[in-house]
């Protein structure tokens, strides 16, 4: 008799070029040994050069996807990606509360919930309406097991510019003050942000308890990193779905994304995607 794998759910948008969004999430889930399910929030018109269009899925349809998957297969961990609007965020929050996803849900303590607060594409195209930022702060952050913002998203959410270790801790504290139980401050964009060479990519995991962990990897000189943030968050979600502790799941995600960037490949005229390598 074949044993079914754990189920991970991604609540995110599509990428027609296949590099990011739910496509990247499903690849990472499969490579990390879990079954991937989806609740599509928006359809993007996108390739390696950027996003040229976005069509939002009606909020009630987004919520129905979450309820339908959870009611049949169950969900062992979930993550968000592009949520597009406040109305979609409200629908996601209501559906997740109803089926027991996230902290403070209506059904017990809730299954692990990773919030990747996607606000813009790699090329800088906006993927989140301005009025949705406040909904992320007030509705999603307090429900998340972990949030995984990049440095630009930290600046938008917490109004802290991360340029060094001290400001990374400051940013984590600001996000904890908004209700986040655990924050992963990702250092992948630090070199571009500061203009200073950074031989390592250092990710800081900060827990509201005051516990802090650093995850280090050599900085790889690779231009093809499309979908990297989605892939990292998905690998962490997969680890949580498999029953790992948060620290171990982040360690899995760090190892996974480092290998994915190392084996990334050119595709199209812009930035190619990272490659999901089986763990």
HELIX and SHEET records of a PDB file:
HELIX    1   1 UNK A   21  UNK A   31  1                                  11    
HELIX    2   2 UNK A   59  UNK A   72  1                                  14    
HELIX    3   3 UNK A   86  UNK A   99  1                                  14    
HELIX    4   4 UNK A  130  UNK A  135  1                                   6    
HELIX    5   5 UNK A  136  UNK A  140  3                                   5    
HELIX    6   6 UNK A  141  UNK A  143  5                                   3    
HELIX    7   7 UNK A  151  UNK A  158  1                                   8    
HELIX    8   8 UNK A  165  UNK A  177  1                                  13    
HELIX    9   9 UNK A  190  UNK A  194  1                                   5    
HELIX   10  10 UNK A  228  UNK A  241  1                                  14    
HELIX   11  11 UNK A  246  UNK A  262  1                                  17    
SHEET    1   A 5 UNK A  35  UNK A  40  0                                        
SHEET    2   A 5 UNK A   7  UNK A  12  1                                        
SHEET    3   A 5 UNK A  77  UNK A  80  1                                        
SHEET    4   A 5 UNK A 112  UNK A 115  1                                        
SHEET    5   A 5 UNK A 146  UNK A 147  1                                        
SHEET    1   B 2 UNK A  42  UNK A  47  0                                        
SHEET    2   B 2 UNK A  50  UNK A  56 -1                                        
SHEET    1   C 3 UNK A 182  UNK A 185  0                                        
SHEET    2   C 3 UNK A 200  UNK A 207 -1                                        
SHEET    3   C 3 UNK A 212  UNK A 218 -1                                        
END                                                                             
